């Protein structure tokens, strides 16, 4: 549904941004199956991908918890309900 790729600054080894790809057809299917708007699903997928670019992963329980809380905060700030 979403892929994200971060770019590294070769000289300093710092992440400087990235790309996010969202499968629109899959997002539409998920919006229907989860009974929320496409706008909400796209906002969720974008925020999820963005957080991955900035290093948040699912590999550790604590990181997953932080990732989920930040996603919800982003959706609220964007005026798109996290639920």
HTML snippet that shows the backbone in 3Dmol.js (N, CA, C, O; Angstrom):
<script src="https://3Dmol.org/build/3Dmol-min.js"></script>
<div id="view" style="width:600px;height:400px;position:relative"></div>
<script>
const pdb = `
ATOM      1  N   UNK A   1       0.799  -1.193   0.000  1.00  0.00           N
ATOM      2  CA  UNK A   1       0.000   0.000   0.000  1.00  0.00           C
ATOM      3  C   UNK A   1       0.848   1.265   0.000  1.00  0.00           C
ATOM      4  O   UNK A   1       0.486   2.247  -0.648  1.00  0.00           O
ATOM      5  N   UNK A   2       1.985   1.258   0.726  1.00  0.00           N
ATOM      6  CA  UNK A   2       2.884   2.411   0.724  1.00  0.00           C
ATOM      7  C   UNK A   2       4.330   1.931   0.806  1.00  0.00           C
ATOM      8  O   UNK A   2       4.656   1.013   1.559  1.00  0.00           O
ATOM      9  N   UNK A   3       5.186   2.571   0.018  1.00  0.00           N
ATOM     10  CA  UNK A   3       6.625   2.319   0.068  1.00  0.00           C
ATOM     11  C   UNK A   3       7.312   3.650   0.296  1.00  0.00           C
ATOM     12  O   UNK A   3       6.897   4.673  -0.249  1.00  0.00           O
ATOM     13  N   UNK A   4       8.353   3.639   1.094  1.00  0.00           N
ATOM     14  CA  UNK A   4       9.106   4.873   1.313  1.00  0.00           C
ATOM     15  C   UNK A   4      10.593   4.570   1.228  1.00  0.00           C
ATOM     16  O   UNK A   4      11.061   3.508   1.639  1.00  0.00           O
ATOM     17  N   UNK A   5      11.319   5.535   0.683  1.00  0.00           N
ATOM     18  CA  UNK A   5      12.760   5.408   0.505  1.00  0.00           C
ATOM     19  C   UNK A   5      13.411   6.689   1.001  1.00  0.00           C
ATOM     20  O   UNK A   5      13.034   7.783   0.580  1.00  0.00           O
ATOM     21  N   UNK A   6      14.382   6.560   1.889  1.00  0.00           N
ATOM     22  CA  UNK A   6      15.065   7.757   2.376  1.00  0.00           C
ATOM     23  C   UNK A   6      16.347   7.976   1.572  1.00  0.00           C
ATOM     24  O   UNK A   6      16.956   7.031   1.071  1.00  0.00           O
ATOM     25  N   UNK A   7      16.734   9.235   1.463  1.00  0.00           N
ATOM     26  CA  UNK A   7      17.978   9.614   0.813  1.00  0.00           C
ATOM     27  C   UNK A   7      18.988   9.991   1.875  1.00  0.00           C
ATOM     28  O   UNK A   7      18.649  10.617   2.879  1.00  0.00           O
ATOM     29  N   UNK A   8      20.207   9.612   1.650  1.00  0.00           N
ATOM     30  CA  UNK A   8      21.269   9.957   2.582  1.00  0.00           C
ATOM     31  C   UNK A   8      22.200  10.973   1.947  1.00  0.00           C
ATOM     32  O   UNK A   8      22.482  10.912   0.750  1.00  0.00           O
ATOM     33  N   UNK A   9      22.671  11.900   2.752  1.00  0.00           N
ATOM     34  CA  UNK A   9      23.700  12.834   2.325  1.00  0.00           C
ATOM     35  C   UNK A   9      25.015  12.062   2.353  1.00  0.00           C
ATOM     36  O   UNK A   9      25.488  11.673   3.420  1.00  0.00           O
ATOM     37  N   UNK A  10      25.597  11.843   1.191  1.00  0.00           N
ATOM     38  CA  UNK A  10      26.816  11.021   1.087  1.00  0.00           C
ATOM     39  C   UNK A  10      27.958  11.572   1.939  1.00  0.00           C
ATOM     40  O   UNK A  10      28.714  10.802   2.532  1.00  0.00           O
ATOM     41  N   UNK A  11      28.087  12.884   2.004  1.00  0.00           N
ATOM     42  CA  UNK A  11      29.199  13.492   2.719  1.00  0.00           C
ATOM     43  C   UNK A  11      29.063  13.347   4.230  1.00  0.00           C
ATOM     44  O   UNK A  11      30.049  13.096   4.924  1.00  0.00           O
ATOM     45  N   UNK A  12      27.847  13.505   4.739  1.00  0.00           N
ATOM     46  CA  UNK A  12      27.658  13.511   6.183  1.00  0.00           C
ATOM     47  C   UNK A  12      26.926  12.280   6.717  1.00  0.00           C
ATOM     48  O   UNK A  12      26.896  12.061   7.928  1.00  0.00           O
ATOM     49  N   UNK A  13      26.341  11.479   5.838  1.00  0.00           N
ATOM     50  CA  UNK A  13      25.630  10.281   6.269  1.00  0.00           C
ATOM     51  C   UNK A  13      24.285  10.564   6.904  1.00  0.00           C
ATOM     52  O   UNK A  13      23.714   9.696   7.565  1.00  0.00           O
ATOM     53  N   UNK A  14      23.768  11.781   6.709  1.00  0.00           N
ATOM     54  CA  UNK A  14      22.487  12.163   7.290  1.00  0.00           C
ATOM     55  C   UNK A  14      21.354  11.940   6.299  1.00  0.00           C
ATOM     56  O   UNK A  14      21.533  12.085   5.090  1.00  0.00           O
ATOM     57  N   UNK A  15      20.180  11.584   6.827  1.00  0.00           N
ATOM     58  CA  UNK A  15      18.999  11.499   5.980  1.00  0.00           C
ATOM     59  C   UNK A  15      18.563  12.907   5.629  1.00  0.00           C
ATOM     60  O   UNK A  15      18.493  13.777   6.497  1.00  0.00           O
ATOM     61  N   UNK A  16      18.268  13.131   4.349  1.00  0.00           N
ATOM     62  CA  UNK A  16      17.892  14.475   3.914  1.00  0.00           C
ATOM     63  C   UNK A  16      16.524  14.511   3.245  1.00  0.00           C
ATOM     64  O   UNK A  16      16.136  15.536   2.684  1.00  0.00           O
ATOM     65  N   UNK A  17      15.813  13.437   3.297  1.00  0.00           N
ATOM     66  CA  UNK A  17      14.499  13.388   2.660  1.00  0.00           C
ATOM     67  C   UNK A  17      14.255  12.015   2.068  1.00  0.00           C
ATOM     68  O   UNK A  17      14.889  11.033   2.454  1.00  0.00           O
ATOM     69  N   UNK A  18      13.331  11.960   1.127  1.00  0.00           N
ATOM     70  CA  UNK A  18      13.047  10.677   0.520  1.00  0.00           C
ATOM     71  C   UNK A  18      11.864  10.739  -0.413  1.00  0.00           C
ATOM     72  O   UNK A  18      11.393  11.813  -0.787  1.00  0.00           O
ATOM     73  N   UNK A  19      11.394   9.568  -0.781  1.00  0.00           N
ATOM     74  CA  UNK A  19      10.243   9.440  -1.664  1.00  0.00           C
ATOM     75  C   UNK A  19       9.226   8.506  -1.029  1.00  0.00           C
ATOM     76  O   UNK A  19       9.574   7.548  -0.338  1.00  0.00           O
ATOM     77  N   UNK A  20       7.969   8.809  -1.282  1.00  0.00           N
ATOM     78  CA  UNK A  20       6.871   7.983  -0.787  1.00  0.00           C
ATOM     79  C   UNK A  20       5.999   7.622  -1.980  1.00  0.00           C
ATOM     80  O   UNK A  20       5.579   8.493  -2.742  1.00  0.00           O
ATOM     81  N   UNK A  21       5.734   6.336  -2.135  1.00  0.00           N
ATOM     82  CA  UNK A  21       4.864   5.855  -3.199  1.00  0.00           C
ATOM     83  C   UNK A  21       3.637   5.211  -2.573  1.00  0.00           C
ATOM     84  O   UNK A  21       3.756   4.312  -1.740  1.00  0.00           O
ATOM     85  N   UNK A  22       2.466   5.668  -2.972  1.00  0.00           N
ATOM     86  CA  UNK A  22       1.213   5.138  -2.450  1.00  0.00           C
ATOM     87  C   UNK A  22       0.458   4.475  -3.595  1.00  0.00           C
ATOM     88  O   UNK A  22       0.252   5.085  -4.644  1.00  0.00           O
ATOM     89  N   UNK A  23       0.051   3.237  -3.395  1.00  0.00           N
ATOM     90  CA  UNK A  23      -0.756   2.511  -4.380  1.00  0.00           C
ATOM     91  C   UNK A  23      -2.202   2.974  -4.219  1.00  0.00           C
ATOM     92  O   UNK A  23      -2.903   2.546  -3.302  1.00  0.00           O
ATOM     93  N   UNK A  24      -2.639   3.852  -5.121  1.00  0.00           N
ATOM     94  CA  UNK A  24      -3.965   4.462  -5.007  1.00  0.00           C
ATOM     95  C   UNK A  24      -5.074   3.408  -5.039  1.00  0.00           C
ATOM     96  O   UNK A  24      -6.022   3.483  -4.258  1.00  0.00           O
ATOM     97  N   UNK A  25      -4.959   2.434  -5.932  1.00  0.00           N
ATOM     98  CA  UNK A  25      -5.996   1.396  -6.013  1.00  0.00           C
ATOM     99  C   UNK A  25      -6.115   0.663  -4.674  1.00  0.00           C
ATOM    100  O   UNK A  25      -7.221   0.413  -4.194  1.00  0.00           O
ATOM    101  N   UNK A  26      -4.986   0.324  -4.084  1.00  0.00           N
ATOM    102  CA  UNK A  26      -4.999  -0.370  -2.787  1.00  0.00           C
ATOM    103  C   UNK A  26      -5.544   0.550  -1.690  1.00  0.00           C
ATOM    104  O   UNK A  26      -6.276   0.098  -0.809  1.00  0.00           O
ATOM    105  N   UNK A  27      -5.191   1.831  -1.739  1.00  0.00           N
ATOM    106  CA  UNK A  27      -5.699   2.783  -0.747  1.00  0.00           C
ATOM    107  C   UNK A  27      -7.216   2.873  -0.818  1.00  0.00           C
ATOM    108  O   UNK A  27      -7.888   2.932   0.211  1.00  0.00           O
ATOM    109  N   UNK A  28      -7.759   2.885  -2.042  1.00  0.00           N
ATOM    110  CA  UNK A  28      -9.217   2.918  -2.202  1.00  0.00           C
ATOM    111  C   UNK A  28      -9.855   1.672  -1.598  1.00  0.00           C
ATOM    112  O   UNK A  28     -10.866   1.765  -0.902  1.00  0.00           O
ATOM    113  N   UNK A  29      -9.269   0.507  -1.862  1.00  0.00           N
ATOM    114  CA  UNK A  29      -9.790  -0.748  -1.307  1.00  0.00           C
ATOM    115  C   UNK A  29      -9.753  -0.726   0.216  1.00  0.00           C
ATOM    116  O   UNK A  29     -10.711  -1.138   0.871  1.00  0.00           O
ATOM    117  N   UNK A  30      -8.652  -0.247   0.777  1.00  0.00           N
ATOM    118  CA  UNK A  30      -8.516  -0.204   2.231  1.00  0.00           C
ATOM    119  C   UNK A  30      -9.492   0.788   2.849  1.00  0.00           C
ATOM    120  O   UNK A  30     -10.046   0.526   3.917  1.00  0.00           O
ATOM    121  N   UNK A  31      -9.705   1.910   2.199  1.00  0.00           N
ATOM    122  CA  UNK A  31     -10.663   2.894   2.723  1.00  0.00           C
ATOM    123  C   UNK A  31     -12.054   2.277   2.811  1.00  0.00           C
ATOM    124  O   UNK A  31     -12.763   2.473   3.799  1.00  0.00           O
ATOM    125  N   UNK A  32     -12.440   1.540   1.787  1.00  0.00           N
ATOM    126  CA  UNK A  32     -13.754   0.887   1.787  1.00  0.00           C
ATOM    127  C   UNK A  32     -13.809  -0.183   2.875  1.00  0.00           C
ATOM    128  O   UNK A  32     -14.763  -0.236   3.651  1.00  0.00           O
ATOM    129  N   UNK A  33     -12.787  -1.032   2.931  1.00  0.00           N
ATOM    130  CA  UNK A  33     -12.819  -2.141   3.899  1.00  0.00           C
ATOM    131  C   UNK A  33     -12.738  -1.646   5.340  1.00  0.00           C
ATOM    132  O   UNK A  33     -13.258  -2.298   6.245  1.00  0.00           O
ATOM    133  N   UNK A  34     -12.095  -0.508   5.563  1.00  0.00           N
ATOM    134  CA  UNK A  34     -11.990   0.043   6.914  1.00  0.00           C
ATOM    135  C   UNK A  34     -13.073   1.061   7.223  1.00  0.00           C
ATOM    136  O   UNK A  34     -13.130   1.606   8.325  1.00  0.00           O
ATOM    137  N   UNK A  35     -13.927   1.313   6.248  1.00  0.00           N
ATOM    138  CA  UNK A  35     -15.077   2.206   6.393  1.00  0.00           C
ATOM    139  C   UNK A  35     -14.682   3.635   6.796  1.00  0.00           C
ATOM    140  O   UNK A  35     -15.247   4.223   7.718  1.00  0.00           O
ATOM    141  N   UNK A  36     -13.706   4.158   6.079  1.00  0.00           N
ATOM    142  CA  UNK A  36     -13.390   5.571   6.242  1.00  0.00           C
ATOM    143  C   UNK A  36     -13.072   6.180   4.880  1.00  0.00           C
ATOM    144  O   UNK A  36     -13.008   5.460   3.884  1.00  0.00           O
ATOM    145  N   UNK A  37     -12.874   7.477   4.825  1.00  0.00           N
ATOM    146  CA  UNK A  37     -12.712   8.166   3.547  1.00  0.00           C
ATOM    147  C   UNK A  37     -11.360   7.873   2.907  1.00  0.00           C
ATOM    148  O   UNK A  37     -10.402   7.492   3.580  1.00  0.00           O
ATOM    149  N   UNK A  38     -11.309   8.058   1.600  1.00  0.00           N
ATOM    150  CA  UNK A  38     -10.047   7.919   0.877  1.00  0.00           C
ATOM    151  C   UNK A  38      -9.060   8.981   1.361  1.00  0.00           C
ATOM    152  O   UNK A  38      -7.863   8.714   1.464  1.00  0.00           O
ATOM    153  N   UNK A  39      -9.550  10.165   1.654  1.00  0.00           N
ATOM    154  CA  UNK A  39      -8.680  11.229   2.167  1.00  0.00           C
ATOM    155  C   UNK A  39      -7.989  10.790   3.444  1.00  0.00           C
ATOM    156  O   UNK A  39      -6.788  11.000   3.610  1.00  0.00           O
ATOM    157  N   UNK A  40      -8.744  10.183   4.344  1.00  0.00           N
ATOM    158  CA  UNK A  40      -8.177   9.709   5.605  1.00  0.00           C
ATOM    159  C   UNK A  40      -7.147   8.618   5.349  1.00  0.00           C
ATOM    160  O   UNK A  40      -6.083   8.615   5.968  1.00  0.00           O
ATOM    161  N   UNK A  41      -7.450   7.689   4.441  1.00  0.00           N
ATOM    162  CA  UNK A  41      -6.521   6.589   4.140  1.00  0.00           C
ATOM    163  C   UNK A  41      -5.236   7.124   3.513  1.00  0.00           C
ATOM    164  O   UNK A  41      -4.145   6.686   3.877  1.00  0.00           O
ATOM    165  N   UNK A  42      -5.350   8.062   2.580  1.00  0.00           N
ATOM    166  CA  UNK A  42      -4.162   8.632   1.952  1.00  0.00           C
ATOM    167  C   UNK A  42      -3.317   9.401   2.963  1.00  0.00           C
ATOM    168  O   UNK A  42      -2.089   9.326   2.933  1.00  0.00           O
ATOM    169  N   UNK A  43      -3.969  10.137   3.852  1.00  0.00           N
ATOM    170  CA  UNK A  43      -3.243  10.866   4.897  1.00  0.00           C
ATOM    171  C   UNK A  43      -2.516   9.890   5.826  1.00  0.00           C
ATOM    172  O   UNK A  43      -1.377  10.129   6.225  1.00  0.00           O
ATOM    173  N   UNK A  44      -3.186   8.800   6.159  1.00  0.00           N
ATOM    174  CA  UNK A  44      -2.561   7.783   7.013  1.00  0.00           C
ATOM    175  C   UNK A  44      -1.343   7.181   6.316  1.00  0.00           C
ATOM    176  O   UNK A  44      -0.266   7.097   6.905  1.00  0.00           O
ATOM    177  N   UNK A  45      -1.514   6.764   5.062  1.00  0.00           N
ATOM    178  CA  UNK A  45      -0.413   6.128   4.341  1.00  0.00           C
ATOM    179  C   UNK A  45       0.761   7.086   4.156  1.00  0.00           C
ATOM    180  O   UNK A  45       1.919   6.689   4.285  1.00  0.00           O
ATOM    181  N   UNK A  46       0.457   8.352   3.852  1.00  0.00           N
ATOM    182  CA  UNK A  46       1.531   9.326   3.700  1.00  0.00           C
ATOM    183  C   UNK A  46       2.274   9.525   5.015  1.00  0.00           C
ATOM    184  O   UNK A  46       3.504   9.516   5.037  1.00  0.00           O
ATOM    185  N   UNK A  47       1.541   9.705   6.108  1.00  0.00           N
ATOM    186  CA  UNK A  47       2.204   9.926   7.399  1.00  0.00           C
ATOM    187  C   UNK A  47       3.013   8.698   7.804  1.00  0.00           C
ATOM    188  O   UNK A  47       4.097   8.829   8.373  1.00  0.00           O
ATOM    189  N   UNK A  48       2.496   7.513   7.514  1.00  0.00           N
ATOM    190  CA  UNK A  48       3.207   6.272   7.823  1.00  0.00           C
ATOM    191  C   UNK A  48       4.523   6.207   7.039  1.00  0.00           C
ATOM    192  O   UNK A  48       5.577   5.907   7.600  1.00  0.00           O
ATOM    193  N   UNK A  49       4.444   6.489   5.749  1.00  0.00           N
ATOM    194  CA  UNK A  49       5.648   6.482   4.923  1.00  0.00           C
ATOM    195  C   UNK A  49       6.655   7.529   5.363  1.00  0.00           C
ATOM    196  O   UNK A  49       7.857   7.266   5.398  1.00  0.00           O
ATOM    197  N   UNK A  50       6.166   8.720   5.700  1.00  0.00           N
ATOM    198  CA  UNK A  50       7.037   9.801   6.147  1.00  0.00           C
ATOM    199  C   UNK A  50       7.777   9.416   7.423  1.00  0.00           C
ATOM    200  O   UNK A  50       8.975   9.669   7.549  1.00  0.00           O
ATOM    201  N   UNK A  51       7.075   8.813   8.354  1.00  0.00           N
ATOM    202  CA  UNK A  51       7.723   8.391   9.595  1.00  0.00           C
ATOM    203  C   UNK A  51       8.781   7.323   9.339  1.00  0.00           C
ATOM    204  O   UNK A  51       9.811   7.302  10.014  1.00  0.00           O
ATOM    205  N   UNK A  52       8.543   6.445   8.380  1.00  0.00           N
ATOM    206  CA  UNK A  52       9.575   5.457   8.013  1.00  0.00           C
ATOM    207  C   UNK A  52      10.817   6.156   7.460  1.00  0.00           C
ATOM    208  O   UNK A  52      11.941   5.758   7.765  1.00  0.00           O
ATOM    209  N   UNK A  53      10.618   7.196   6.650  1.00  0.00           N
ATOM    210  CA  UNK A  53      11.763   7.942   6.121  1.00  0.00           C
ATOM    211  C   UNK A  53      12.598   8.514   7.260  1.00  0.00           C
ATOM    212  O   UNK A  53      13.824   8.572   7.172  1.00  0.00           O
ATOM    213  N   UNK A  54      11.933   8.933   8.316  1.00  0.00           N
ATOM    214  CA  UNK A  54      12.646   9.501   9.457  1.00  0.00           C
ATOM    215  C   UNK A  54      13.083   8.458  10.485  1.00  0.00           C
ATOM    216  O   UNK A  54      13.448   8.798  11.611  1.00  0.00           O
ATOM    217  N   UNK A  55      13.040   7.191  10.089  1.00  0.00           N
ATOM    218  CA  UNK A  55      13.669   6.148  10.898  1.00  0.00           C
ATOM    219  C   UNK A  55      12.785   5.343  11.817  1.00  0.00           C
ATOM    220  O   UNK A  55      13.282   4.451  12.504  1.00  0.00           O
ATOM    221  N   UNK A  56      11.507   5.616  11.861  1.00  0.00           N
ATOM    222  CA  UNK A  56      10.616   4.833  12.725  1.00  0.00           C
ATOM    223  C   UNK A  56      10.278   3.519  12.043  1.00  0.00           C
ATOM    224  O   UNK A  56       9.909   3.494  10.869  1.00  0.00           O
ATOM    225  N   UNK A  57      10.407   2.429  12.784  1.00  0.00           N
ATOM    226  CA  UNK A  57      10.192   1.092  12.222  1.00  0.00           C
ATOM    227  C   UNK A  57       9.246   0.279  13.099  1.00  0.00           C
ATOM    228  O   UNK A  57       8.871   0.693  14.196  1.00  0.00           O
ATOM    229  N   UNK A  58       8.872  -0.888  12.583  1.00  0.00           N
ATOM    230  CA  UNK A  58       7.998  -1.816  13.308  1.00  0.00           C
ATOM    231  C   UNK A  58       8.790  -2.901  14.022  1.00  0.00           C
ATOM    232  O   UNK A  58       8.204  -3.782  14.651  1.00  0.00           O
ATOM    233  N   UNK A  59      10.108  -2.848  13.934  1.00  0.00           N
ATOM    234  CA  UNK A  59      10.935  -3.947  14.428  1.00  0.00           C
ATOM    235  C   UNK A  59      10.944  -4.083  15.953  1.00  0.00           C
ATOM    236  O   UNK A  59      11.205  -5.167  16.476  1.00  0.00           O
ATOM    237  N   UNK A  60      10.665  -3.010  16.654  1.00  0.00           N
ATOM    238  CA  UNK A  60      10.665  -3.050  18.115  1.00  0.00           C
ATOM    239  C   UNK A  60       9.329  -2.536  18.628  1.00  0.00           C
ATOM    240  O   UNK A  60       8.759  -1.594  18.079  1.00  0.00           O
ATOM    241  N   UNK A  61       8.832  -3.174  19.701  1.00  0.00           N
ATOM    242  CA  UNK A  61       7.524  -2.816  20.245  1.00  0.00           C
ATOM    243  C   UNK A  61       7.452  -1.333  20.605  1.00  0.00           C
ATOM    244  O   UNK A  61       6.453  -0.678  20.307  1.00  0.00           O
ATOM    245  N   UNK A  62       8.479  -0.802  21.230  1.00  0.00           N
ATOM    246  CA  UNK A  62       8.486   0.617  21.633  1.00  0.00           C
ATOM    247  C   UNK A  62       8.423   1.521  20.406  1.00  0.00           C
ATOM    248  O   UNK A  62       7.683   2.505  20.399  1.00  0.00           O
ATOM    249  N   UNK A  63       9.194   1.198  19.369  1.00  0.00           N
ATOM    250  CA  UNK A  63       9.173   2.019  18.148  1.00  0.00           C
ATOM    251  C   UNK A  63       7.804   1.952  17.484  1.00  0.00           C
ATOM    252  O   UNK A  63       7.322   2.960  16.967  1.00  0.00           O
ATOM    253  N   UNK A  64       7.175   0.786  17.489  1.00  0.00           N
ATOM    254  CA  UNK A  64       5.839   0.663  16.905  1.00  0.00           C
ATOM    255  C   UNK A  64       4.853   1.544  17.653  1.00  0.00           C
ATOM    256  O   UNK A  64       4.013   2.198  17.035  1.00  0.00           O
ATOM    257  N   UNK A  65       4.945   1.567  18.969  1.00  0.00           N
ATOM    258  CA  UNK A  65       4.061   2.396  19.784  1.00  0.00           C
ATOM    259  C   UNK A  65       4.263   3.884  19.465  1.00  0.00           C
ATOM    260  O   UNK A  65       3.295   4.628  19.311  1.00  0.00           O
ATOM    261  N   UNK A  66       5.503   4.297  19.371  1.00  0.00           N
ATOM    262  CA  UNK A  66       5.802   5.698  19.042  1.00  0.00           C
ATOM    263  C   UNK A  66       5.296   6.021  17.638  1.00  0.00           C
ATOM    264  O   UNK A  66       4.688   7.070  17.428  1.00  0.00           O
ATOM    265  N   UNK A  67       5.540   5.135  16.681  1.00  0.00           N
ATOM    266  CA  UNK A  67       5.081   5.312  15.300  1.00  0.00           C
ATOM    267  C   UNK A  67       3.573   5.521  15.261  1.00  0.00           C
ATOM    268  O   UNK A  67       3.095   6.439  14.595  1.00  0.00           O
ATOM    269  N   UNK A  68       2.826   4.689  15.960  1.00  0.00           N
ATOM    270  CA  UNK A  68       1.370   4.785  15.960  1.00  0.00           C
ATOM    271  C   UNK A  68       0.890   6.086  16.600  1.00  0.00           C
ATOM    272  O   UNK A  68      -0.048   6.708  16.103  1.00  0.00           O
ATOM    273  N   UNK A  69       1.520   6.502  17.693  1.00  0.00           N
ATOM    274  CA  UNK A  69       1.132   7.750  18.351  1.00  0.00           C
ATOM    275  C   UNK A  69       1.420   8.954  17.459  1.00  0.00           C
ATOM    276  O   UNK A  69       0.609   9.878  17.378  1.00  0.00           O
ATOM    277  N   UNK A  70       2.565   8.946  16.793  1.00  0.00           N
ATOM    278  CA  UNK A  70       2.898  10.046  15.901  1.00  0.00           C
ATOM    279  C   UNK A  70       1.958  10.098  14.695  1.00  0.00           C
ATOM    280  O   UNK A  70       1.559  11.180  14.263  1.00  0.00           O
ATOM    281  N   UNK A  71       1.603   8.925  14.150  1.00  0.00           N
ATOM    282  CA  UNK A  71       0.640   8.882  13.040  1.00  0.00           C
ATOM    283  C   UNK A  71      -0.672   9.534  13.453  1.00  0.00           C
ATOM    284  O   UNK A  71      -1.222  10.356  12.721  1.00  0.00           O
ATOM    285  N   UNK A  72      -1.164   9.167  14.619  1.00  0.00           N
ATOM    286  CA  UNK A  72      -2.422   9.736  15.114  1.00  0.00           C
ATOM    287  C   UNK A  72      -2.304  11.250  15.287  1.00  0.00           C
ATOM    288  O   UNK A  72      -3.219  11.990  14.929  1.00  0.00           O
ATOM    289  N   UNK A  73      -1.185  11.706  15.833  1.00  0.00           N
ATOM    290  CA  UNK A  73      -0.981  13.136  16.040  1.00  0.00           C
ATOM    291  C   UNK A  73      -0.965  13.869  14.697  1.00  0.00           C
ATOM    292  O   UNK A  73      -1.563  14.937  14.570  1.00  0.00           O
ATOM    293  N   UNK A  74      -0.296  13.314  13.709  1.00  0.00           N
ATOM    294  CA  UNK A  74      -0.243  13.930  12.383  1.00  0.00           C
ATOM    295  C   UNK A  74      -1.639  14.010  11.784  1.00  0.00           C
ATOM    296  O   UNK A  74      -2.006  15.041  11.219  1.00  0.00           O
ATOM    297  N   UNK A  75      -2.424  12.943  11.897  1.00  0.00           N
ATOM    298  CA  UNK A  75      -3.776  12.941  11.341  1.00  0.00           C
ATOM    299  C   UNK A  75      -4.663  13.977  12.023  1.00  0.00           C
ATOM    300  O   UNK A  75      -5.476  14.621  11.359  1.00  0.00           O
ATOM    301  N   UNK A  76      -4.524  14.144  13.314  1.00  0.00           N
ATOM    302  CA  UNK A  76      -5.296  15.159  14.030  1.00  0.00           C
ATOM    303  C   UNK A  76      -4.861  16.552  13.579  1.00  0.00           C
ATOM    304  O   UNK A  76      -5.703  17.418  13.339  1.00  0.00           O
ATOM    305  N   UNK A  77      -3.568  16.767  13.465  1.00  0.00           N
ATOM    306  CA  UNK A  77      -3.056  18.073  13.024  1.00  0.00           C
ATOM    307  C   UNK A  77      -3.513  18.400  11.595  1.00  0.00           C
ATOM    308  O   UNK A  77      -3.716  19.563  11.246  1.00  0.00           O
ATOM    309  N   UNK A  78      -3.671  17.355  10.783  1.00  0.00           N
ATOM    310  CA  UNK A  78      -4.125  17.543   9.398  1.00  0.00           C
ATOM    311  C   UNK A  78      -5.657  17.584   9.298  1.00  0.00           C
ATOM    312  O   UNK A  78      -6.218  17.618   8.203  1.00  0.00           O
ATOM    313  N   UNK A  79      -6.310  17.581  10.444  1.00  0.00           N
ATOM    314  CA  UNK A  79      -7.783  17.575  10.520  1.00  0.00           C
ATOM    315  C   UNK A  79      -8.394  16.358   9.850  1.00  0.00           C
ATOM    316  O   UNK A  79      -9.455  16.440   9.231  1.00  0.00           O
ATOM    317  N   UNK A  80      -7.713  15.229   9.979  1.00  0.00           N
ATOM    318  CA  UNK A  80      -8.227  13.952   9.476  1.00  0.00           C
ATOM    319  C   UNK A  80      -8.231  13.002  10.671  1.00  0.00           C
ATOM    320  O   UNK A  80      -7.172  12.658  11.197  1.00  0.00           O
ATOM    321  N   UNK A  81      -9.393  12.586  11.091  1.00  0.00           N
ATOM    322  CA  UNK A  81      -9.523  11.748  12.286  1.00  0.00           C
ATOM    323  C   UNK A  81      -8.643  10.495  12.191  1.00  0.00           C
ATOM    324  O   UNK A  81      -8.624   9.838  11.150  1.00  0.00           O
ATOM    325  N   UNK A  82      -7.918  10.157  13.259  1.00  0.00           N
ATOM    326  CA  UNK A  82      -7.117   8.928  13.231  1.00  0.00           C
ATOM    327  C   UNK A  82      -7.953   7.658  13.288  1.00  0.00           C
ATOM    328  O   UNK A  82      -7.442   6.581  12.980  1.00  0.00           O
ATOM    329  N   UNK A  83      -9.184   7.750  13.661  1.00  0.00           N
ATOM    330  CA  UNK A  83     -10.056   6.554  13.741  1.00  0.00           C
ATOM    331  C   UNK A  83     -10.915   6.443  12.514  1.00  0.00           C
ATOM    332  O   UNK A  83     -11.709   5.509  12.398  1.00  0.00           O
TER     333      UNK A  83
END
`;
const viewer = $3Dmol.createViewer("view");
viewer.addModel(pdb, "pdb");
viewer.setStyle({}, {cartoon: {color: "spectrum"}});
viewer.zoomTo();
viewer.render();
</script>
